[in-house]
Amino acid sequence: MRLLTRILAGLVLALLIAVAGGWLWLRTSLPQVDGTVKLPGLAAPVEVTRDVYGVPHIRARSDRDAFFALGFVHAQDRLWQMDFQRRFAAGRLSEVVGARALASDRMMRTLGIYRLAEGTVARLSPEVRSAVDAYAAGVNAYIAQHRGAWPLEFYLLRYRPEPWKAADSLVWGRMMGLFLSRNWHEEALRAVLAKRLSAAQLDLLFPPYPEDAPTTLARLLSIGDPAFGSASNAWVLSGAHTGSGKPLLANDPHLRFRLPGIWYLARIDAPDFAFSGATVAGVPFPVLGHNDRIAWGFTSAESDVQDLFVERVDPKAPGRYLTPGGSEPFATRTENIAVRDATDATITIRATRHGPVISGLEPAIGRLAGPGEVIALDTPTLDPDDRTPEALYRLARAQDWNAFRNALRDWQSPHENIFYADVGGRIGYIAPAKLPVRKAGDGSVPSPGWDGSHDWTGFVPFDELPQTVDPPGGILFNANNPAGPPARADAYGRGITTGWRARRIQALLSIPRRFSAASMTAIQMDALSLGARALLPLMLPARPTTPLGQNALALMRGWDGTMDRDRPQPLIYAAWLRALDRLIFADELGDDYAAWSDLHTTQVIAVLTRENAWCDDVTTPVKETCADRLAAALDGAAAELAARYGGDPAAWRWGAAHRVRFDHPVLGHVPLIGSLFDVELAVDGADDTINRGRTDIADPRRPYASIHGAGYRGVYDLAALDQSRFIVVPGQSGNPLSRHYADLTQMWRDGRFLTIGPDAGPDAQRLMLAPP
């Protein structure tokens, strides 16, 4: 027995030693942050100083060395994220994760954006090519000199990083062009629903932008107004509205929350270039922030730059399709997709004069094609000659409005609203992109491709795009709104925005006062839902029949619409609206309801005020009323919440359900310990609040979770640029062993910010990158 005890003790000790040794070895994957590293490819030493939040301050003697150093520090902190991102874009995920990534790889190979990025590399101007090549050299210098462990994800997926290529950086812009302009999904859904609903019903489901909501370039308003965009906020104030007499610019772009986050803060100081703000790991160009003279911010315009075309296959020759000029052959290519632990997949990709054939990639798209038909996608994002990298490079180096505007002449995709301010006091706005001009229609439904009737005839000229400089009101803002009644409505398509965030921003910016950076950040954190304020009076007459429903209703009286994580009313409201939305619309939409489902405030208001017929369940012989629906929805929602959060509605909390969770796509799925790598916390806000937290009510497990919002916030003070405010989430590092993996999460949630001045602080860590 004594011998057995000794053996067991020895085994436990050996296990502990192995675990400790493994832990220490994995910690060698963390970046070196002090000392000196000698790197071939540098012309002169570069100083990289990291502050207490892990934000690097790069001081270089040339632009080329600055880009080299940025590539190096990106790789130090985010190498696996960079690698996974380029694999996704290139359709090469199946190589490392197996057959479950085949659908994604087929999509990306069919769209061919990596092939397009490779073609763009060859057409770059010498200065932009130099920046891209220097960045790639910095990434590869890190890979070559690294002697410790790789990030944990590489071991779990059993592969190693490949050398970085120029196209790996350029493909990110193509991805943004695709995923920030996803109109083709709405277009497909509208076409499917049109088979069962009337035109009037479709107009209610996809309403136009409200006529009384603010617009950016309206001339009758003394306050500025917003631009297009289904996500993100931005506003800029001239010195006439600020305490310093210089402009202030606020920006918080909204993307899906994930881990690592998309944004990476950095400061770059070089003889001909200075920048502070948000970069993207894998991309050499500064994206959001300020240089020494100007500041800028983006929001997605979300205009209709994607059209689906129904193509007819030549009945006499299946390898050809019909065009106005007769039968033409499909452009085809064959690609091989390597699949881990399975047989490789070989796919044949077809394209028409309108673009790649995507019929077989998603069920909803396939439903649009009849016998002998296929669906092709046309979008400027797939234009081989995309000069957007040139625009992004020159935008960050512009010193005044004219240089800024001229840089954006090369901007093609995605369609962005870009806001501007400079130290001289000017403010401006422009929405650059290649916006298609159609022969007919607005692109809201798939068009016939065989007769040319809806073909594109060109693009909106740059000078006709929405833009202004130094508007009389001294304020411009954007929050999910059109720029105004466009001169080219066919090019902009149909907007489906609601305007709630825009109205709230307009109200807050209309309060007479002198704004400061602090008041700008306070607006960014505002969680009042004007949608809830508008809808709630129509819901309160409900007569629930259960005690739970009645208690919940009593709590709702007097609520002001603030989506506060510590209160029960926002949770009751969201659950009630979710249940009501389903009871009103699911019977008419049938199996397609899930694809359309959301918290449709505007549509529900329309039903409760003038379109009462929607309240009747068309699948039953009984004629239900809106009063019936309101009561049943509240009773059902209260029962659902009681099952999840207990039987006392006063004890429910929005933050118990409205939690942001930053899921790691690999580490978060490790059995038993995966949750240790994810980051989660309760947050304020909702989809229609300035502090945005979009939900996915179709998710049965987490219908009220915050999944999409401001992963970056910036406020740029043109009176004191070094005092500008920044925050990203969850943190600077993608390595879970780093203290900067999620150290910014609570700061971000609570509306706190950091600065990126010339001094990295007394606790900074200093690393010298030196030539051999």
Order of alpha helices (4+ residues) and beta strands (2+ residues): alpha-beta-beta-beta-alpha-alpha-alpha-alpha-alpha-alpha-alpha-alpha-alpha-beta-beta-beta-beta-beta-beta-beta-beta-beta-beta-beta-beta-beta-alpha-beta-alpha-alpha-beta-beta-beta-beta-beta-beta-beta-alpha-alpha-alpha-alpha-alpha-alpha-alpha-alpha-alpha-alpha-beta-beta-beta-beta-beta-beta-alpha-beta
